[in-house]
Amino acid sequence: MNEGQERFLGYILERVQEDKVEEAKTLLAGNFQKQAEGTFTFEDAQQFGVKILTLLKPEKVEEVQAVMKQFSQNVGH
């Protein structure tokens, strides 16, 4: 895991519901693995966005959506 992934992991885990932390870690680990292999796709990113929102604390959903939107614009999608 690179530094950016570690920061993203920490950011997300701070905002995930207490009982959903392990599920979020598993989801992120799978994405990071695909990124390392060079197989992470735009569709993977979209699926992650949908899934992670269901794991977040309700009061953090809008904040994370805004960050993900900004990130996707920076990536060019």
PDB file with SEQRES, HELIX, SHEET and CRYST1 records, atoms N, CA, C and O in Angstrom:
SEQRES   1 A   77  MET ASN GLU GLY GLN GLU ARG PHE LEU GLY TYR ILE LEU          
SEQRES   2 A   77  GLU ARG VAL GLN GLU ASP LYS VAL GLU GLU ALA LYS THR          
SEQRES   3 A   77  LEU LEU ALA GLY ASN PHE GLN LYS GLN ALA GLU GLY THR          
SEQRES   4 A   77  PHE THR PHE GLU ASP ALA GLN GLN PHE GLY VAL LYS ILE          
SEQRES   5 A   77  LEU THR LEU LEU LYS PRO GLU LYS VAL GLU GLU VAL GLN          
SEQRES   6 A   77  ALA VAL MET LYS GLN PHE SER GLN ASN VAL GLY HIS              
HELIX    1 AA1 GLU A    3  LEU A   13  1                                  11    
HELIX    2 AA2 GLU A   18  LYS A   20  5                                   3    
HELIX    3 AA3 VAL A   21  GLU A   37  1                                  17    
HELIX    4 AA4 PHE A   42  LEU A   55  1                                  14    
HELIX    5 AA5 PRO A   58  LYS A   60  5                                   3    
HELIX    6 AA6 VAL A   61  VAL A   75  1                                  15    
CRYST1    1.000    1.000    1.000  90.00  90.00  90.00 P 1           1          
ATOM      1  N   MET A   1       0.858  -1.177   0.000  1.00  0.00           N  
ATOM      2  CA  MET A   1       0.000   0.000   0.000  1.00  0.00           C  
ATOM      3  C   MET A   1       0.898   1.232   0.000  1.00  0.00           C  
ATOM      4  O   MET A   1       1.836   1.344   0.790  1.00  0.00           O  
ATOM      5  N   ASN A   2       0.583   2.149  -0.907  1.00  0.00           N  
ATOM      6  CA  ASN A   2       1.382   3.371  -0.952  1.00  0.00           C  
ATOM      7  C   ASN A   2       0.835   4.415   0.028  1.00  0.00           C  
ATOM      8  O   ASN A   2      -0.210   4.217   0.649  1.00  0.00           O  
ATOM      9  N   GLU A   3       1.556   5.518   0.150  1.00  0.00           N  
ATOM     10  CA  GLU A   3       1.182   6.546   1.128  1.00  0.00           C  
ATOM     11  C   GLU A   3      -0.206   7.119   0.858  1.00  0.00           C  
ATOM     12  O   GLU A   3      -0.977   7.333   1.793  1.00  0.00           O  
ATOM     13  N   GLY A   4      -0.533   7.368  -0.409  1.00  0.00           N  
ATOM     14  CA  GLY A   4      -1.851   7.896  -0.749  1.00  0.00           C  
ATOM     15  C   GLY A   4      -2.958   6.929  -0.376  1.00  0.00           C  
ATOM     16  O   GLY A   4      -4.011   7.337   0.114  1.00  0.00           O  
ATOM     17  N   GLN A   5      -2.718   5.645  -0.610  1.00  0.00           N  
ATOM     18  CA  GLN A   5      -3.717   4.634  -0.249  1.00  0.00           C  
ATOM     19  C   GLN A   5      -3.872   4.556   1.264  1.00  0.00           C  
ATOM     20  O   GLN A   5      -4.989   4.411   1.761  1.00  0.00           O  
ATOM     21  N   GLU A   6      -2.777   4.650   2.000  1.00  0.00           N  
ATOM     22  CA  GLU A   6      -2.849   4.626   3.460  1.00  0.00           C  
ATOM     23  C   GLU A   6      -3.656   5.815   3.981  1.00  0.00           C  
ATOM     24  O   GLU A   6      -4.467   5.669   4.895  1.00  0.00           O  
ATOM     25  N   ARG A   7      -3.430   6.985   3.397  1.00  0.00           N  
ATOM     26  CA  ARG A   7      -4.172   8.176   3.817  1.00  0.00           C  
ATOM     27  C   ARG A   7      -5.655   8.028   3.499  1.00  0.00           C  
ATOM     28  O   ARG A   7      -6.511   8.383   4.310  1.00  0.00           O  
ATOM     29  N   PHE A   8      -5.955   7.497   2.307  1.00  0.00           N  
ATOM     30  CA  PHE A   8      -7.345   7.295   1.915  1.00  0.00           C  
ATOM     31  C   PHE A   8      -8.015   6.277   2.832  1.00  0.00           C  
ATOM     32  O   PHE A   8      -9.156   6.467   3.253  1.00  0.00           O  
ATOM     33  N   LEU A   9      -7.301   5.196   3.138  1.00  0.00           N  
ATOM     34  CA  LEU A   9      -7.821   4.175   4.052  1.00  0.00           C  
ATOM     35  C   LEU A   9      -8.173   4.804   5.396  1.00  0.00           C  
ATOM     36  O   LEU A   9      -9.270   4.590   5.913  1.00  0.00           O  
ATOM     37  N   GLY A  10      -7.262   5.570   5.957  1.00  0.00           N  
ATOM     38  CA  GLY A  10      -7.510   6.226   7.240  1.00  0.00           C  
ATOM     39  C   GLY A  10      -8.686   7.180   7.177  1.00  0.00           C  
ATOM     40  O   GLY A  10      -9.516   7.224   8.084  1.00  0.00           O  
ATOM     41  N   TYR A  11      -8.748   7.944   6.096  1.00  0.00           N  
ATOM     42  CA  TYR A  11      -9.843   8.901   5.914  1.00  0.00           C  
ATOM     43  C   TYR A  11     -11.189   8.181   5.901  1.00  0.00           C  
ATOM     44  O   TYR A  11     -12.119   8.574   6.604  1.00  0.00           O  
ATOM     45  N   ILE A  12     -11.283   7.135   5.104  1.00  0.00           N  
ATOM     46  CA  ILE A  12     -12.546   6.393   4.996  1.00  0.00           C  
ATOM     47  C   ILE A  12     -12.887   5.703   6.308  1.00  0.00           C  
ATOM     48  O   ILE A  12     -14.030   5.772   6.760  1.00  0.00           O  
ATOM     49  N   LEU A  13     -11.924   5.046   6.922  1.00  0.00           N  
ATOM     50  CA  LEU A  13     -12.220   4.286   8.143  1.00  0.00           C  
ATOM     51  C   LEU A  13     -12.680   5.187   9.281  1.00  0.00           C  
ATOM     52  O   LEU A  13     -13.445   4.750  10.141  1.00  0.00           O  
ATOM     53  N   GLU A  14     -12.230   6.432   9.300  1.00  0.00           N  
ATOM     54  CA  GLU A  14     -12.691   7.381  10.324  1.00  0.00           C  
ATOM     55  C   GLU A  14     -14.160   7.748  10.136  1.00  0.00           C  
ATOM     56  O   GLU A  14     -14.801   8.256  11.055  1.00  0.00           O  
ATOM     57  N   ARG A  15     -14.689   7.488   8.940  1.00  0.00           N  
ATOM     58  CA  ARG A  15     -16.048   7.916   8.611  1.00  0.00           C  
ATOM     59  C   ARG A  15     -17.031   6.751   8.439  1.00  0.00           C  
ATOM     60  O   ARG A  15     -18.210   6.959   8.152  1.00  0.00           O  
ATOM     61  N   VAL A  16     -16.539   5.548   8.615  1.00  0.00           N  
ATOM     62  CA  VAL A  16     -17.363   4.348   8.448  1.00  0.00           C  
ATOM     63  C   VAL A  16     -18.070   4.027   9.769  1.00  0.00           C  
ATOM     64  O   VAL A  16     -17.539   4.286  10.849  1.00  0.00           O  
ATOM     65  N   GLN A  17     -19.259   3.467   9.666  1.00  0.00           N  
ATOM     66  CA  GLN A  17     -19.983   3.011  10.849  1.00  0.00           C  
ATOM     67  C   GLN A  17     -19.131   1.977  11.593  1.00  0.00           C  
ATOM     68  O   GLN A  17     -18.433   1.171  10.978  1.00  0.00           O  
ATOM     69  N   GLU A  18     -19.202   2.018  12.920  1.00  0.00           N  
ATOM     70  CA  GLU A  18     -18.354   1.159  13.756  1.00  0.00           C  
ATOM     71  C   GLU A  18     -18.442  -0.322  13.369  1.00  0.00           C  
ATOM     72  O   GLU A  18     -17.428  -1.020  13.344  1.00  0.00           O  
ATOM     73  N   ASP A  19     -19.643  -0.793  13.070  1.00  0.00           N  
ATOM     74  CA  ASP A  19     -19.828  -2.215  12.769  1.00  0.00           C  
ATOM     75  C   ASP A  19     -19.540  -2.556  11.306  1.00  0.00           C  
ATOM     76  O   ASP A  19     -19.732  -3.698  10.890  1.00  0.00           O  
ATOM     77  N   LYS A  20     -19.084  -1.585  10.533  1.00  0.00           N  
ATOM     78  CA  LYS A  20     -18.803  -1.790   9.105  1.00  0.00           C  
ATOM     79  C   LYS A  20     -17.324  -1.640   8.768  1.00  0.00           C  
ATOM     80  O   LYS A  20     -16.952  -1.687   7.596  1.00  0.00           O  
ATOM     81  N   VAL A  21     -16.476  -1.462   9.777  1.00  0.00           N  
ATOM     82  CA  VAL A  21     -15.055  -1.196   9.541  1.00  0.00           C  
ATOM     83  C   VAL A  21     -14.379  -2.350   8.799  1.00  0.00           C  
ATOM     84  O   VAL A  21     -13.650  -2.118   7.835  1.00  0.00           O  
ATOM     85  N   GLU A  22     -14.609  -3.574   9.231  1.00  0.00           N  
ATOM     86  CA  GLU A  22     -13.954  -4.716   8.577  1.00  0.00           C  
ATOM     87  C   GLU A  22     -14.402  -4.859   7.130  1.00  0.00           C  
ATOM     88  O   GLU A  22     -13.595  -5.170   6.255  1.00  0.00           O  
ATOM     89  N   GLU A  23     -15.677  -4.634   6.879  1.00  0.00           N  
ATOM     90  CA  GLU A  23     -16.199  -4.699   5.514  1.00  0.00           C  
ATOM     91  C   GLU A  23     -15.543  -3.624   4.638  1.00  0.00           C  
ATOM     92  O   GLU A  23     -15.202  -3.881   3.484  1.00  0.00           O  
ATOM     93  N   ALA A  24     -15.370  -2.428   5.193  1.00  0.00           N  
ATOM     94  CA  ALA A  24     -14.723  -1.349   4.455  1.00  0.00           C  
ATOM     95  C   ALA A  24     -13.257  -1.678   4.181  1.00  0.00           C  
ATOM     96  O   ALA A  24     -12.758  -1.423   3.086  1.00  0.00           O  
ATOM     97  N   LYS A  25     -12.570  -2.242   5.167  1.00  0.00           N  
ATOM     98  CA  LYS A  25     -11.167  -2.625   4.973  1.00  0.00           C  
ATOM     99  C   LYS A  25     -11.045  -3.644   3.845  1.00  0.00           C  
ATOM    100  O   LYS A  25     -10.149  -3.541   3.007  1.00  0.00           O  
ATOM    101  N   THR A  26     -11.937  -4.619   3.821  1.00  0.00           N  
ATOM    102  CA  THR A  26     -11.911  -5.645   2.781  1.00  0.00           C  
ATOM    103  C   THR A  26     -12.160  -5.026   1.414  1.00  0.00           C  
ATOM    104  O   THR A  26     -11.467  -5.349   0.449  1.00  0.00           O  
ATOM    105  N   LEU A  27     -13.135  -4.149   1.329  1.00  0.00           N  
ATOM    106  CA  LEU A  27     -13.456  -3.471   0.074  1.00  0.00           C  
ATOM    107  C   LEU A  27     -12.262  -2.659  -0.427  1.00  0.00           C  
ATOM    108  O   LEU A  27     -11.908  -2.730  -1.604  1.00  0.00           O  
ATOM    109  N   LEU A  28     -11.654  -1.902   0.455  1.00  0.00           N  
ATOM    110  CA  LEU A  28     -10.501  -1.087   0.078  1.00  0.00           C  
ATOM    111  C   LEU A  28      -9.305  -1.950  -0.299  1.00  0.00           C  
ATOM    112  O   LEU A  28      -8.600  -1.638  -1.258  1.00  0.00           O  
ATOM    113  N   ALA A  29      -9.068  -3.016   0.432  1.00  0.00           N  
ATOM    114  CA  ALA A  29      -7.939  -3.903   0.120  1.00  0.00           C  
ATOM    115  C   ALA A  29      -8.072  -4.481  -1.287  1.00  0.00           C  
ATOM    116  O   ALA A  29      -7.086  -4.582  -2.017  1.00  0.00           O  
ATOM    117  N   GLY A  30      -9.285  -4.857  -1.661  1.00  0.00           N  
ATOM    118  CA  GLY A  30      -9.515  -5.376  -3.002  1.00  0.00           C  
ATOM    119  C   GLY A  30      -9.225  -4.333  -4.066  1.00  0.00           C  
ATOM    120  O   GLY A  30      -8.627  -4.640  -5.097  1.00  0.00           O  
ATOM    121  N   ASN A  31      -9.648  -3.096  -3.818  1.00  0.00           N  
ATOM    122  CA  ASN A  31      -9.375  -2.011  -4.766  1.00  0.00           C  
ATOM    123  C   ASN A  31      -7.883  -1.730  -4.866  1.00  0.00           C  
ATOM    124  O   ASN A  31      -7.359  -1.541  -5.963  1.00  0.00           O  
ATOM    125  N   PHE A  32      -7.198  -1.701  -3.731  1.00  0.00           N  
ATOM    126  CA  PHE A  32      -5.762  -1.430  -3.733  1.00  0.00           C  
ATOM    127  C   PHE A  32      -5.005  -2.532  -4.467  1.00  0.00           C  
ATOM    128  O   PHE A  32      -4.029  -2.257  -5.164  1.00  0.00           O  
ATOM    129  N   GLN A  33      -5.450  -3.774  -4.314  1.00  0.00           N  
ATOM    130  CA  GLN A  33      -4.823  -4.894  -5.010  1.00  0.00           C  
ATOM    131  C   GLN A  33      -4.975  -4.727  -6.521  1.00  0.00           C  
ATOM    132  O   GLN A  33      -4.017  -4.905  -7.273  1.00  0.00           O  
ATOM    133  N   LYS A  34      -6.179  -4.385  -6.954  1.00  0.00           N  
ATOM    134  CA  LYS A  34      -6.408  -4.169  -8.388  1.00  0.00           C  
ATOM    135  C   LYS A  34      -5.565  -3.012  -8.903  1.00  0.00           C  
ATOM    136  O   LYS A  34      -5.041  -3.073 -10.016  1.00  0.00           O  
ATOM    137  N   GLN A  35      -5.430  -1.955  -8.098  1.00  0.00           N  
ATOM    138  CA  GLN A  35      -4.595  -0.824  -8.512  1.00  0.00           C  
ATOM    139  C   GLN A  35      -3.147  -1.271  -8.678  1.00  0.00           C  
ATOM    140  O   GLN A  35      -2.487  -0.889  -9.644  1.00  0.00           O  
ATOM    141  N   ALA A  36      -2.655  -2.071  -7.748  1.00  0.00           N  
ATOM    142  CA  ALA A  36      -1.275  -2.563  -7.817  1.00  0.00           C  
ATOM    143  C   ALA A  36      -1.057  -3.439  -9.044  1.00  0.00           C  
ATOM    144  O   ALA A  36       0.022  -3.431  -9.638  1.00  0.00           O  
ATOM    145  N   GLU A  37      -2.084  -4.192  -9.420  1.00  0.00           N  
ATOM    146  CA  GLU A  37      -1.995  -5.081 -10.578  1.00  0.00           C  
ATOM    147  C   GLU A  37      -2.248  -4.351 -11.892  1.00  0.00           C  
ATOM    148  O   GLU A  37      -2.004  -4.897 -12.968  1.00  0.00           O  
ATOM    149  N   GLY A  38      -2.737  -3.116 -11.803  1.00  0.00           N  
ATOM    150  CA  GLY A  38      -3.051  -2.356 -13.002  1.00  0.00           C  
ATOM    151  C   GLY A  38      -4.372  -2.754 -13.631  1.00  0.00           C  
ATOM    152  O   GLY A  38      -4.600  -2.489 -14.812  1.00  0.00           O  
ATOM    153  N   THR A  39      -5.255  -3.392 -12.851  1.00  0.00           N  
ATOM    154  CA  THR A  39      -6.537  -3.855 -13.387  1.00  0.00           C  
ATOM    155  C   THR A  39      -7.724  -3.083 -12.834  1.00  0.00           C  
ATOM    156  O   THR A  39      -8.869  -3.445 -13.103  1.00  0.00           O  
ATOM    157  N   PHE A  40      -7.477  -2.023 -12.067  1.00  0.00           N  
ATOM    158  CA  PHE A  40      -8.547  -1.220 -11.482  1.00  0.00           C  
ATOM    159  C   PHE A  40      -9.179  -0.376 -12.580  1.00  0.00           C  
ATOM    160  O   PHE A  40      -8.489   0.384 -13.258  1.00  0.00           O  
ATOM    161  N   THR A  41     -10.486  -0.508 -12.756  1.00  0.00           N  
ATOM    162  CA  THR A  41     -11.186   0.165 -13.839  1.00  0.00           C  
ATOM    163  C   THR A  41     -12.091   1.277 -13.313  1.00  0.00           C  
ATOM    164  O   THR A  41     -12.324   1.401 -12.111  1.00  0.00           O  
ATOM    165  N   PHE A  42     -12.588   2.073 -14.243  1.00  0.00           N  
ATOM    166  CA  PHE A  42     -13.558   3.111 -13.898  1.00  0.00           C  
ATOM    167  C   PHE A  42     -14.803   2.470 -13.292  1.00  0.00           C  
ATOM    168  O   PHE A  42     -15.390   3.012 -12.356  1.00  0.00           O  
ATOM    169  N   GLU A  43     -15.203   1.324 -13.823  1.00  0.00           N  
ATOM    170  CA  GLU A  43     -16.365   0.605 -13.275  1.00  0.00           C  
ATOM    171  C   GLU A  43     -16.100   0.160 -11.839  1.00  0.00           C  
ATOM    172  O   GLU A  43     -16.994   0.217 -10.995  1.00  0.00           O  
ATOM    173  N   ASP A  44     -14.875  -0.284 -11.562  1.00  0.00           N  
ATOM    174  CA  ASP A  44     -14.517  -0.645 -10.184  1.00  0.00           C  
ATOM    175  C   ASP A  44     -14.682   0.566  -9.266  1.00  0.00           C  
ATOM    176  O   ASP A  44     -15.198   0.447  -8.155  1.00  0.00           O  
ATOM    177  N   ALA A  45     -14.245   1.714  -9.737  1.00  0.00           N  
ATOM    178  CA  ALA A  45     -14.355   2.941  -8.943  1.00  0.00           C  
ATOM    179  C   ALA A  45     -15.816   3.288  -8.685  1.00  0.00           C  
ATOM    180  O   ALA A  45     -16.182   3.682  -7.578  1.00  0.00           O  
ATOM    181  N   GLN A  46     -16.646   3.140  -9.712  1.00  0.00           N  
ATOM    182  CA  GLN A  46     -18.073   3.429  -9.540  1.00  0.00           C  
ATOM    183  C   GLN A  46     -18.704   2.464  -8.534  1.00  0.00           C  
ATOM    184  O   GLN A  46     -19.465   2.882  -7.662  1.00  0.00           O  
ATOM    185  N   GLN A  47     -18.388   1.186  -8.657  1.00  0.00           N  
ATOM    186  CA  GLN A  47     -18.943   0.188  -7.736  1.00  0.00           C  
ATOM    187  C   GLN A  47     -18.483   0.468  -6.313  1.00  0.00           C  
ATOM    188  O   GLN A  47     -19.262   0.333  -5.369  1.00  0.00           O  
ATOM    189  N   PHE A  48     -17.217   0.859  -6.153  1.00  0.00           N  
ATOM    190  CA  PHE A  48     -16.703   1.204  -4.834  1.00  0.00           C  
ATOM    191  C   PHE A  48     -17.505   2.363  -4.248  1.00  0.00           C  
ATOM    192  O   PHE A  48     -17.904   2.327  -3.084  1.00  0.00           O  
ATOM    193  N   GLY A  49     -17.735   3.391  -5.066  1.00  0.00           N  
ATOM    194  CA  GLY A  49     -18.463   4.566  -4.588  1.00  0.00           C  
ATOM    195  C   GLY A  49     -19.843   4.219  -4.072  1.00  0.00           C  
ATOM    196  O   GLY A  49     -20.263   4.714  -3.026  1.00  0.00           O  
ATOM    197  N   VAL A  50     -20.546   3.375  -4.798  1.00  0.00           N  
ATOM    198  CA  VAL A  50     -21.890   2.969  -4.382  1.00  0.00           C  
ATOM    199  C   VAL A  50     -21.826   2.172  -3.076  1.00  0.00           C  
ATOM    200  O   VAL A  50     -22.598   2.419  -2.150  1.00  0.00           O  
ATOM    201  N   LYS A  51     -20.907   1.223  -3.015  1.00  0.00           N  
ATOM    202  CA  LYS A  51     -20.818   0.337  -1.842  1.00  0.00           C  
ATOM    203  C   LYS A  51     -20.350   1.076  -0.593  1.00  0.00           C  
ATOM    204  O   LYS A  51     -20.905   0.892   0.490  1.00  0.00           O  
ATOM    205  N   ILE A  52     -19.321   1.916  -0.750  1.00  0.00           N  
ATOM    206  CA  ILE A  52     -18.767   2.570   0.438  1.00  0.00           C  
ATOM    207  C   ILE A  52     -19.782   3.515   1.078  1.00  0.00           C  
ATOM    208  O   ILE A  52     -19.786   3.692   2.296  1.00  0.00           O  
ATOM    209  N   LEU A  53     -20.639   4.118   0.264  1.00  0.00           N  
ATOM    210  CA  LEU A  53     -21.636   5.031   0.823  1.00  0.00           C  
ATOM    211  C   LEU A  53     -22.586   4.319   1.770  1.00  0.00           C  
ATOM    212  O   LEU A  53     -23.101   4.934   2.704  1.00  0.00           O  
ATOM    213  N   THR A  54     -22.827   3.034   1.547  1.00  0.00           N  
ATOM    214  CA  THR A  54     -23.717   2.278   2.434  1.00  0.00           C  
ATOM    215  C   THR A  54     -23.046   1.945   3.760  1.00  0.00           C  
ATOM    216  O   THR A  54     -23.721   1.574   4.720  1.00  0.00           O  
ATOM    217  N   LEU A  55     -21.718   2.076   3.821  1.00  0.00           N  
ATOM    218  CA  LEU A  55     -20.974   1.739   5.036  1.00  0.00           C  
ATOM    219  C   LEU A  55     -20.665   2.946   5.906  1.00  0.00           C  
ATOM    220  O   LEU A  55     -20.257   2.801   7.059  1.00  0.00           O  
ATOM    221  N   LEU A  56     -20.858   4.125   5.358  1.00  0.00           N  
ATOM    222  CA  LEU A  56     -20.504   5.354   6.068  1.00  0.00           C  
ATOM    223  C   LEU A  56     -21.509   5.715   7.154  1.00  0.00           C  
ATOM    224  O   LEU A  56     -22.674   5.321   7.112  1.00  0.00           O  
ATOM    225  N   LYS A  57     -21.019   6.476   8.128  1.00  0.00           N  
ATOM    226  CA  LYS A  57     -21.911   7.094   9.097  1.00  0.00           C  
ATOM    227  C   LYS A  57     -22.793   8.065   8.312  1.00  0.00           C  
ATOM    228  O   LYS A  57     -22.295   8.787   7.449  1.00  0.00           O  
ATOM    229  N   PRO A  58     -24.090   8.091   8.598  1.00  0.00           N  
ATOM    230  CA  PRO A  58     -25.004   8.943   7.811  1.00  0.00           C  
ATOM    231  C   PRO A  58     -24.552  10.396   7.709  1.00  0.00           C  
ATOM    232  O   PRO A  58     -24.719  11.024   6.663  1.00  0.00           O  
ATOM    233  N   GLU A  59     -23.989  10.928   8.773  1.00  0.00           N  
ATOM    234  CA  GLU A  59     -23.587  12.338   8.757  1.00  0.00           C  
ATOM    235  C   GLU A  59     -22.314  12.588   7.933  1.00  0.00           C  
ATOM    236  O   GLU A  59     -21.932  13.740   7.726  1.00  0.00           O  
ATOM    237  N   LYS A  60     -21.661  11.528   7.468  1.00  0.00           N  
ATOM    238  CA  LYS A  60     -20.425  11.668   6.689  1.00  0.00           C  
ATOM    239  C   LYS A  60     -20.622  11.430   5.196  1.00  0.00           C  
ATOM    240  O   LYS A  60     -19.692  11.627   4.413  1.00  0.00           O  
ATOM    241  N   VAL A  61     -21.816  11.011   4.790  1.00  0.00           N  
ATOM    242  CA  VAL A  61     -22.055  10.641   3.394  1.00  0.00           C  
ATOM    243  C   VAL A  61     -21.795  11.810   2.444  1.00  0.00           C  
ATOM    244  O   VAL A  61     -21.075  11.651   1.459  1.00  0.00           O  
ATOM    245  N   GLU A  62     -22.367  12.976   2.722  1.00  0.00           N  
ATOM    246  CA  GLU A  62     -22.204  14.123   1.817  1.00  0.00           C  
ATOM    247  C   GLU A  62     -20.743  14.537   1.707  1.00  0.00           C  
ATOM    248  O   GLU A  62     -20.270  14.867   0.620  1.00  0.00           O  
ATOM    249  N   GLU A  63     -20.033  14.522   2.818  1.00  0.00           N  
ATOM    250  CA  GLU A  63     -18.612  14.896   2.820  1.00  0.00           C  
ATOM    251  C   GLU A  63     -17.812  13.962   1.915  1.00  0.00           C  
ATOM    252  O   GLU A  63     -17.018  14.419   1.092  1.00  0.00           O  
ATOM    253  N   VAL A  64     -18.020  12.664   2.065  1.00  0.00           N  
ATOM    254  CA  VAL A  64     -17.261  11.688   1.280  1.00  0.00           C  
ATOM    255  C   VAL A  64     -17.674  11.752  -0.194  1.00  0.00           C  
ATOM    256  O   VAL A  64     -16.829  11.615  -1.079  1.00  0.00           O  
ATOM    257  N   GLN A  65     -18.952  11.957  -0.456  1.00  0.00           N  
ATOM    258  CA  GLN A  65     -19.393  12.106  -1.853  1.00  0.00           C  
ATOM    259  C   GLN A  65     -18.673  13.283  -2.510  1.00  0.00           C  
ATOM    260  O   GLN A  65     -18.238  13.180  -3.657  1.00  0.00           O  
ATOM    261  N   ALA A  66     -18.546  14.379  -1.805  1.00  0.00           N  
ATOM    262  CA  ALA A  66     -17.874  15.561  -2.358  1.00  0.00           C  
ATOM    263  C   ALA A  66     -16.407  15.259  -2.648  1.00  0.00           C  
ATOM    264  O   ALA A  66     -15.884  15.663  -3.686  1.00  0.00           O  
ATOM    265  N   VAL A  67     -15.751  14.560  -1.747  1.00  0.00           N  
ATOM    266  CA  VAL A  67     -14.340  14.202  -1.946  1.00  0.00           C  
ATOM    267  C   VAL A  67     -14.197  13.262  -3.135  1.00  0.00           C  
ATOM    268  O   VAL A  67     -13.293  13.430  -3.953  1.00  0.00           O  
ATOM    269  N   MET A  68     -15.081  12.275  -3.238  1.00  0.00           N  
ATOM    270  CA  MET A  68     -15.009  11.330  -4.352  1.00  0.00           C  
ATOM    271  C   MET A  68     -15.289  12.037  -5.680  1.00  0.00           C  
ATOM    272  O   MET A  68     -14.667  11.719  -6.694  1.00  0.00           O  
ATOM    273  N   LYS A  69     -16.212  12.984  -5.680  1.00  0.00           N  
ATOM    274  CA  LYS A  69     -16.509  13.728  -6.905  1.00  0.00           C  
ATOM    275  C   LYS A  69     -15.286  14.537  -7.330  1.00  0.00           C  
ATOM    276  O   LYS A  69     -14.925  14.553  -8.506  1.00  0.00           O  
ATOM    277  N   GLN A  70     -14.656  15.202  -6.375  1.00  0.00           N  
ATOM    278  CA  GLN A  70     -13.464  15.990  -6.672  1.00  0.00           C  
ATOM    279  C   GLN A  70     -12.347  15.083  -7.198  1.00  0.00           C  
ATOM    280  O   GLN A  70     -11.661  15.438  -8.156  1.00  0.00           O  
ATOM    281  N   PHE A  71     -12.166  13.939  -6.586  1.00  0.00           N  
ATOM    282  CA  PHE A  71     -11.130  13.004  -7.024  1.00  0.00           C  
ATOM    283  C   PHE A  71     -11.397  12.525  -8.440  1.00  0.00           C  
ATOM    284  O   PHE A  71     -10.484  12.469  -9.264  1.00  0.00           O  
ATOM    285  N   SER A  72     -12.647  12.179  -8.726  1.00  0.00           N  
ATOM    286  CA  SER A  72     -12.963  11.668 -10.060  1.00  0.00           C  
ATOM    287  C   SER A  72     -12.748  12.743 -11.126  1.00  0.00           C  
ATOM    288  O   SER A  72     -12.371  12.419 -12.252  1.00  0.00           O  
ATOM    289  N   GLN A  73     -12.978  14.006 -10.796  1.00  0.00           N  
ATOM    290  CA  GLN A  73     -12.724  15.096 -11.734  1.00  0.00           C  
ATOM    291  C   GLN A  73     -11.228  15.255 -11.971  1.00  0.00           C  
ATOM    292  O   GLN A  73     -10.800  15.542 -13.089  1.00  0.00           O  
ATOM    293  N   ASN A  74     -10.441  15.069 -10.928  1.00  0.00           N  
ATOM    294  CA  ASN A  74      -8.990  15.179 -11.051  1.00  0.00           C  
ATOM    295  C   ASN A  74      -8.413  14.044 -11.890  1.00  0.00           C  
ATOM    296  O   ASN A  74      -7.396  14.217 -12.561  1.00  0.00           O  
ATOM    297  N   VAL A  75      -9.060  12.890 -11.852  1.00  0.00           N  
ATOM    298  CA  VAL A  75      -8.598  11.734 -12.615  1.00  0.00           C  
ATOM    299  C   VAL A  75      -9.044  11.863 -14.069  1.00  0.00           C  
ATOM    300  O   VAL A  75      -8.477  11.224 -14.957  1.00  0.00           O  
ATOM    301  N   GLY A  76     -10.047  12.680 -14.306  1.00  0.00           N  
ATOM    302  CA  GLY A  76     -10.479  12.918 -15.669  1.00  0.00           C  
ATOM    303  C   GLY A  76     -11.705  12.136 -16.065  1.00  0.00           C  
ATOM    304  O   GLY A  76     -11.980  11.983 -17.255  1.00  0.00           O  
ATOM    305  N   HIS A  77     -12.447  11.637 -15.099  1.00  0.00           N  
ATOM    306  CA  HIS A  77     -13.698  10.896 -15.382  1.00  0.00           C  
ATOM    307  C   HIS A  77     -14.873  11.679 -14.850  1.00  0.00           C  
ATOM    308  O   HIS A  77     -16.016  11.241 -14.979  1.00  0.00           O  
TER     309      HIS A  77                                                      
END                                                                             
